[in-house]
Amino acid sequence: MSRIKIGKYELRHGLFLAPLAGVSDRAFRDICRRHGAEYTVSEMVSAKALCYEQATKKAEKIRTAPLASVYGYELPMAIQLFGSEPEFMARAASLIESGNYLGREGDAVPVAIDINMGCPVHKVVGNGEGSALMKKPKLAGEIVRAVVNAVKLPVTVKIRAGWDENSINAPEFAKVLEDAGASLITVHGRTRSRMYAPSSDNRVIAAVKKSVSVPVVGNGDIYSAEDALKMFEETECDGVMVARGALGNPWIFEEIGARLEGREYRAPDSGERLAEALVQIEQMIEEKGEFVAIAESRKHLSWYTKGMQGAAGARLAINSAKSFEEMKKILEGLR
């Protein structure tokens, strides 16, 4: 029996990989999917940037469109849009659904359009986007309604508990989104003011679950199977979304799945962790080229090597490595 159905896809356990800016690229999503993530979401895509790019004729200025690209093997996957203007959000969603836009890569369309109303970073909320929309439920509803009317794909939304501790409004806010046509709501159990500080509040997620009839996915502080089971039990949510808990540990999805099925789980040893890290870097190089991939992979290797003997020295060497072969030799020294 599946926990959630999105479009034609049924998610047995409801295990979602969170969209993480600068982290959840195609290589990372692929690694997590192979280890049990049932559903992934792209990095945030600016609706306005995607729309404006369509007017340019210069390939070097096309930077947003590739982020909105999907390959068939990645499904089920959603593209996450952010913005605060309903017309741009609707147009961007329509472009993505059609697959007919300048700079598009891939050979498929996503199974859903996800709208970001939870990002807490200043450069996003400063423009009235992301979690700043938690302060404007009427506008948030208008955005969802505009996107729902523009596409046939399911429209999902990611929100926070509220803007700050004095305005925790997620249950009421979620109801507005449901009434506007949202098919699923993900709730991060922190307010924007708390950013990523411990701890996420499962009570807010539980209240959202009671306030709406669409599926609710819980997000926040899931670093182990125990954390996931606790969220399921305390909130009665339909799925869980793992964010920082998957950094350097894509096996967390296998661990959660095993616990839900009552199976034994064996954590990877250091050799297996390092081998998977190298696989991820190779995929990043294939996707982005060695120069960019090496720079972006340093943070991933820091996460993969956390807690290993000699990891501190290895990380210093990794930060100055200029090629895949250099990184490979450094990691082989940790085995």
ChimeraX attribute file (.defattr): number of C-alpha atoms within 10 A of each C-alpha:
attribute: neighborCount
match mode: 1-to-1
recipient: residues
	/A:1	7
	/A:2	11
	/A:3	14
	/A:4	20
	/A:5	13
	/A:6	19
	/A:7	12
	/A:8	8
	/A:9	15
	/A:10	16
	/A:11	20
	/A:12	14
	/A:13	21
	/A:14	21
	/A:15	26
	/A:16	26
	/A:17	28
	/A:18	25
	/A:19	24
	/A:20	15
	/A:21	12
	/A:22	9
	/A:23	19
	/A:24	21
	/A:25	17
	/A:26	22
	/A:27	19
	/A:28	21
	/A:29	24
	/A:30	18
	/A:31	19
	/A:32	26
	/A:33	23
	/A:34	13
	/A:35	17
	/A:36	21
	/A:37	28
	/A:38	21
	/A:39	24
	/A:40	25
	/A:41	25
	/A:42	27
	/A:43	21
	/A:44	24
	/A:45	22
	/A:46	23
	/A:47	27
	/A:48	19
	/A:49	16
	/A:50	28
	/A:51	19
	/A:52	14
	/A:53	19
	/A:54	14
	/A:55	9
	/A:56	11
	/A:57	10
	/A:58	9
	/A:59	10
	/A:60	8
	/A:61	10
	/A:62	18
	/A:63	13
	/A:64	20
	/A:65	22
	/A:66	15
	/A:67	20
	/A:68	29
	/A:69	20
	/A:70	25
	/A:71	14
	/A:72	12
	/A:73	11
	/A:74	19
	/A:75	18
	/A:76	22
	/A:77	26
	/A:78	26
	/A:79	26
	/A:80	26
	/A:81	25
	/A:82	22
	/A:83	26
	/A:84	22
	/A:85	17
	/A:86	19
	/A:87	17
	/A:88	22
	/A:89	24
	/A:90	21
	/A:91	19
	/A:92	28
	/A:93	31
	/A:94	21
	/A:95	21
	/A:96	23
	/A:97	21
	/A:98	12
	/A:99	19
	/A:100	10
	/A:101	17
	/A:102	18
	/A:103	20
	/A:104	18
	/A:105	15
	/A:106	14
	/A:107	11
	/A:108	17
	/A:109	23
	/A:110	25
	/A:111	21
	/A:112	25
	/A:113	29
	/A:114	30
	/A:115	29
	/A:116	25
	/A:117	25
	/A:118	29
	/A:119	24
	/A:120	21
	/A:121	14
	/A:122	13
	/A:123	11
	/A:124	17
	/A:125	19
	/A:126	12
	/A:127	11
	/A:128	18
	/A:129	24
	/A:130	28
	/A:131	27
	/A:132	25
	/A:133	26
	/A:134	28
	/A:135	17
	/A:136	12
	/A:137	19
	/A:138	13
	/A:139	15
	/A:140	26
	/A:141	22
	/A:142	18
	/A:143	24
	/A:144	26
	/A:145	20
	/A:146	21
	/A:147	28
	/A:148	22
	/A:149	15
	/A:150	18
	/A:151	19
	/A:152	13
	/A:153	21
	/A:154	19
	/A:155	25
	/A:156	27
	/A:157	24
	/A:158	25
	/A:159	26
	/A:160	33
	/A:161	29
	/A:162	28
	/A:163	23
	/A:164	17
	/A:165	13
	/A:166	8
	/A:167	12
	/A:168	20
	/A:169	20
	/A:170	25
	/A:171	20
	/A:172	15
	/A:173	24
	/A:174	32
	/A:175	22
	/A:176	19
	/A:177	24
	/A:178	22
	/A:179	13
	/A:180	19
	/A:181	20
	/A:182	25
	/A:183	22
	/A:184	25
	/A:185	25
	/A:186	30
	/A:187	30
	/A:188	27
	/A:189	26
	/A:190	29
	/A:191	27
	/A:192	25
	/A:193	13
	/A:194	16
	/A:195	15
	/A:196	16
	/A:197	10
	/A:198	10
	/A:199	11
	/A:200	20
	/A:201	18
	/A:202	26
	/A:203	14
	/A:204	23
	/A:205	30
	/A:206	22
	/A:207	17
	/A:208	27
	/A:209	25
	/A:210	15
	/A:211	16
	/A:212	19
	/A:213	12
	/A:214	18
	/A:215	19
	/A:216	28
	/A:217	27
	/A:218	32
	/A:219	29
	/A:220	27
	/A:221	24
	/A:222	22
	/A:223	17
	/A:224	18
	/A:225	18
	/A:226	13
	/A:227	15
	/A:228	28
	/A:229	16
	/A:230	14
	/A:231	26
	/A:232	18
	/A:233	12
	/A:234	13
	/A:235	22
	/A:236	18
	/A:237	25
	/A:238	22
	/A:239	23
	/A:240	26
	/A:241	24
	/A:242	26
	/A:243	19
	/A:244	17
	/A:245	19
	/A:246	20
	/A:247	21
	/A:248	22
	/A:249	22
	/A:250	25
	/A:251	25
	/A:252	24
	/A:253	27
	/A:254	21
	/A:255	21
	/A:256	25
	/A:257	23
	/A:258	16
	/A:259	16
	/A:260	13
	/A:261	9
	/A:262	9
	/A:263	11
	/A:264	10
	/A:265	13
	/A:266	10
	/A:267	13
	/A:268	12
	/A:269	9
	/A:270	16
	/A:271	13
	/A:272	11
	/A:273	19
	/A:274	21
	/A:275	15
	/A:276	18
	/A:277	24
	/A:278	17
	/A:279	13
	/A:280	22
	/A:281	24
	/A:282	19
	/A:283	18
	/A:284	21
	/A:285	19
	/A:286	12
	/A:287	14
	/A:288	13
	/A:289	12
	/A:290	17
	/A:291	12
	/A:292	12
	/A:293	20
	/A:294	23
	/A:295	15
	/A:296	17
	/A:297	22
	/A:298	19
	/A:299	16
	/A:300	17
	/A:301	25
	/A:302	19
	/A:303	16
	/A:304	21
	/A:305	21
	/A:306	13
	/A:307	11
	/A:308	12
	/A:309	12
	/A:310	13
	/A:311	19
	/A:312	14
	/A:313	11
	/A:314	19
	/A:315	21
	/A:316	12
	/A:317	14
	/A:318	24
	/A:319	16
	/A:320	13
	/A:321	17
	/A:322	13
	/A:323	14
	/A:324	18
	/A:325	10
	/A:326	13
	/A:327	24
	/A:328	17
	/A:329	11
	/A:330	18
	/A:331	22
	/A:332	11
	/A:333	11
	/A:334	16
	/A:335	15
